[in-house]
Amino acid sequence: MNEPKGAAAGTSLPLAVRAQAAGESEDRRTNGSVAVAPQGGLVQDAGWLRAARQARLLAWASLAWMCAEGAVGLWQGFASGSIALTGWALGSAVEGLASTIVIWRFTGSRTLSGTAERHAQRAVAISFWLLAPYVAAQSAADLLTGHHAESTPIGIALTAAALLEMPLLGHAKHQLGQRLGSGATTGEGTQNYLCAAQAAAVLFVLAITTIWAAGWWLDPAIGLAIAAVAVREGASAWHGEDCSC
């Protein structure tokens, strides 16, 4: 006797579809080379899981760099009175938050979560908007009062290092983000690209003001640009779009 069509069809369904149809629990299971999130109908192979671990490890490395970059940048920014350097250093906190979110995203059962990234995007958006008001206000005050930032060789070296390193991190995270289908990972990588672009602008300002005192106004002008970018990127993150640069 022939098997019922439904049974025959059931045996040919992909693992994810059968798991969803079976109504298994929310708990995620890892079995050798596949990880199943039954109710979401998700199956990921061993290569995907390796990429997820790589994204988490890369986020840890980025977080360590951002902590050091932010601390040194703020120290030199306040010491030299450079709002452009200070604003850029504060941006390290935003990127550090993005790294923390990716770590959270790819830890434990959240590795296969379909909602974790959306929560992450909202948190990043808020952090962008917290950064913008201070940088904008201080930049405007410096323009109005004619404040001259002092030279800072350490700040120049720091932004030069970031200019070299950030594009490499951004490229690696974009590749992993595409492999994982992870907007959070791709967005973190784009923030690294944005950091490199801002580092280039701040490096230019610090170098120019060192040799040309009349170019003092470039420092607060770049600060205003950083604040504007923070507002734009916050809006993009809130609406679930990748950060752009």
C-alpha positions as CSV (number, residue, x, y, z in Angstrom):
1,M,0.0,0.0,0.0
2,N,1.3,3.5,-0.9
3,E,2.1,5.8,2.0
4,P,-0.2,8.8,2.3
5,K,1.0,11.8,0.3
6,G,1.3,13.9,3.5
7,A,3.6,11.4,5.1
8,A,5.7,11.2,2.0
9,A,5.9,14.9,1.7
10,G,6.8,15.2,5.3
11,T,9.9,13.0,4.9
12,S,11.2,15.2,2.2
13,L,10.8,18.5,4.0
14,P,13.9,20.4,5.1
15,L,14.9,19.8,8.7
16,A,14.0,23.4,9.7
17,V,10.4,23.0,8.3
18,R,9.9,19.7,9.9
19,A,11.1,21.1,13.2
20,Q,8.7,24.0,13.0
21,A,5.8,21.8,12.0
22,A,6.5,19.5,15.0
23,G,6.0,22.5,17.3
24,E,9.2,21.9,19.3
25,S,10.1,24.3,22.1
26,E,11.9,27.6,21.9
27,D,15.1,26.0,23.3
28,R,17.9,26.0,20.7
29,R,19.8,22.8,20.1
30,T,23.2,22.2,18.6
31,N,23.9,18.8,17.1
32,G,27.2,18.3,15.5
33,S,27.3,20.3,12.3
34,V,23.8,21.9,12.6
35,A,22.1,24.2,15.0
36,V,18.3,24.3,15.1
37,A,16.0,27.0,16.3
38,P,12.8,25.0,15.8
39,Q,10.0,27.5,16.0
40,G,11.9,30.0,13.9
41,G,12.6,27.3,11.3
42,L,16.3,28.0,11.3
43,V,19.1,25.6,10.5
44,Q,22.7,26.7,10.4
45,D,25.7,24.6,9.4
46,A,29.1,24.2,11.0
47,G,30.6,26.9,8.8
48,W,27.9,29.4,10.0
49,L,28.6,28.6,13.6
50,R,32.3,29.1,13.1
51,A,31.6,32.5,11.5
52,A,29.5,33.4,14.5
53,R,32.3,32.6,16.8
54,Q,34.7,34.6,14.7
55,A,32.3,37.6,14.8
56,R,32.1,37.3,18.6
57,L,35.9,37.1,18.9
58,L,36.4,40.0,16.5
59,A,33.9,42.1,18.5
60,W,35.9,41.3,21.7
61,A,39.1,42.5,20.0
62,S,37.3,45.7,18.8
63,L,36.0,46.4,22.3
64,A,39.5,46.2,23.8
65,W,40.8,48.6,21.1
66,M,37.8,51.0,21.6
67,C,38.4,51.2,25.3
68,A,42.0,52.1,24.8
69,E,41.3,54.5,21.9
70,G,38.6,56.2,23.8
71,A,40.6,56.7,27.0
72,V,43.7,58.0,25.3
73,G,41.6,60.2,22.9
74,L,39.6,61.8,25.7
75,W,42.8,62.4,27.7
76,Q,44.5,64.2,24.8
77,G,41.3,65.8,23.6
78,F,40.6,67.5,27.0
79,A,44.3,68.3,27.5
80,S,44.7,70.0,24.1
81,G,41.2,71.5,24.1
82,S,40.4,69.8,20.7
83,I,36.7,69.2,20.4
84,A,37.2,67.3,17.2
85,L,39.5,64.8,19.0
86,T,37.2,64.7,22.0
87,G,34.1,64.1,19.8
88,W,35.9,61.4,17.9
89,A,37.1,59.7,21.1
90,L,33.5,59.8,22.5
91,G,32.5,58.0,19.3
92,S,34.6,55.1,20.5
93,A,31.9,54.5,23.2
94,V,29.3,54.1,20.4
95,E,31.5,51.6,18.6
96,G,32.3,49.8,21.8
97,L,28.6,49.5,22.5
98,A,28.1,48.0,19.0
99,S,30.8,45.5,19.7
100,T,29.2,44.6,23.1
101,I,25.9,44.1,21.3
102,V,27.5,41.7,18.8
103,I,29.1,39.8,21.6
104,W,25.6,39.5,23.3
105,R,24.0,38.7,20.0
106,F,26.2,35.7,19.3
107,T,26.4,34.3,22.9
108,G,24.4,31.2,24.0
109,S,20.8,30.8,22.7
110,R,20.8,34.3,21.3
111,T,23.1,33.1,18.5
112,L,20.0,31.9,16.6
113,S,17.7,34.6,17.8
114,G,15.6,36.4,15.3
115,T,14.9,39.5,17.5
116,A,18.2,40.2,19.2
117,E,19.5,42.4,16.4
118,R,16.5,44.7,16.4
119,H,16.9,45.4,20.1
120,A,20.6,46.1,19.4
121,Q,19.9,48.6,16.6
122,R,17.6,50.7,19.0
123,A,20.3,50.7,21.7
124,V,23.0,51.9,19.2
125,A,20.6,54.6,17.9
126,I,20.2,56.0,21.4
127,S,23.9,56.1,22.0
128,F,24.5,58.1,18.8
129,W,21.9,60.6,19.9
130,L,23.5,60.9,23.4
131,L,26.8,61.8,21.8
132,A,25.6,64.5,19.4
133,P,24.4,67.3,21.7
134,Y,27.6,67.6,23.7
135,V,29.9,67.7,20.6
136,A,27.6,70.1,18.8
137,A,27.3,72.5,21.8
138,Q,31.0,72.5,22.5
139,S,31.9,73.0,18.8
140,A,29.6,75.9,18.5
141,A,31.0,77.5,21.7
142,D,34.5,77.1,20.4
143,L,33.6,78.8,17.1
144,L,31.9,81.7,18.9
145,T,34.7,82.3,21.3
146,G,37.6,81.6,18.9
147,H,39.0,78.8,21.0
148,H,42.4,77.6,19.7
149,A,43.2,73.9,20.3
150,E,46.8,73.0,21.2
151,S,49.0,70.6,19.4
152,T,48.9,67.0,20.5
153,P,51.5,64.6,19.0
154,I,49.8,61.7,20.9
155,G,46.5,62.5,19.4
156,I,48.0,62.6,15.9
157,A,49.6,59.2,16.4
158,L,46.4,57.7,17.8
159,T,44.2,58.9,14.9
160,A,46.8,57.7,12.4
161,A,46.8,54.2,14.0
162,A,43.0,54.2,13.8
163,L,43.1,55.3,10.2
164,L,45.2,52.2,9.4
165,E,43.4,49.7,11.6
166,M,39.7,50.5,11.3
167,P,39.3,49.7,7.6
168,L,40.8,46.2,8.2
169,L,38.3,45.6,11.0
170,G,35.4,47.0,8.9
171,H,36.3,44.7,5.9
172,A,36.5,41.6,8.0
173,K,33.2,42.3,9.8
174,H,31.4,43.1,6.5
175,Q,32.5,39.7,5.2
176,L,31.3,37.9,8.3
177,G,28.1,39.9,8.4
178,Q,27.3,38.8,4.8
179,R,28.1,35.1,5.7
180,L,25.9,35.3,8.8
181,G,23.2,37.4,7.3
182,S,23.7,39.6,10.4
183,G,22.9,43.3,10.1
184,A,24.4,43.8,13.5
185,T,27.8,42.5,12.5
186,T,27.7,44.4,9.1
187,G,26.6,47.6,10.9
188,E,29.5,47.2,13.4
189,G,31.9,46.9,10.5
190,T,30.4,50.0,8.8
191,Q,30.9,51.9,12.1
192,N,34.6,51.0,11.8
193,Y,34.7,52.5,8.4
194,L,33.0,55.6,9.7
195,C,35.6,55.7,12.5
196,A,38.4,55.6,10.0
197,A,36.8,58.5,8.0
198,Q,36.4,60.6,11.1
199,A,40.0,59.7,12.2
200,A,41.2,61.0,8.8
201,A,39.4,64.2,9.3
202,V,40.6,64.7,12.9
203,L,44.2,63.8,11.8
204,F,44.0,66.4,9.1
205,V,42.8,69.1,11.5
206,L,45.4,68.2,14.2
207,A,48.2,68.3,11.6
208,I,47.0,71.6,10.0
209,T,46.5,73.4,13.3
210,T,50.0,72.3,14.4
211,I,51.6,74.2,11.5
212,W,49.0,76.8,10.7
213,A,47.5,78.7,13.7
214,A,45.0,80.5,11.5
215,G,43.3,77.1,10.8
216,W,42.0,76.9,14.4
217,W,38.3,77.0,13.2
218,L,38.7,73.7,11.4
219,D,38.7,71.9,14.8
220,P,35.2,73.0,15.9
221,A,34.0,72.7,12.3
222,I,34.9,69.0,12.2
223,G,33.3,68.7,15.6
224,L,30.0,69.9,14.2
225,A,30.3,67.5,11.3
226,I,30.9,64.6,13.7
227,A,27.7,65.6,15.6
228,A,25.7,65.8,12.4
229,V,26.9,62.3,11.3
230,A,26.0,61.0,14.8
231,V,22.4,62.2,14.4
232,R,22.1,60.7,10.9
233,E,23.6,57.4,11.9
234,G,21.3,57.3,15.0
235,A,18.3,57.7,12.7
236,S,19.5,54.9,10.4
237,A,20.1,52.5,13.3
238,W,16.6,53.3,14.7
239,H,15.0,52.5,11.4
240,G,16.9,49.2,11.1
241,E,19.3,50.4,8.3
242,D,23.0,49.8,8.2
243,C,25.2,52.7,9.3
244,S,26.7,54.4,6.3
245,C,29.8,56.3,5.6
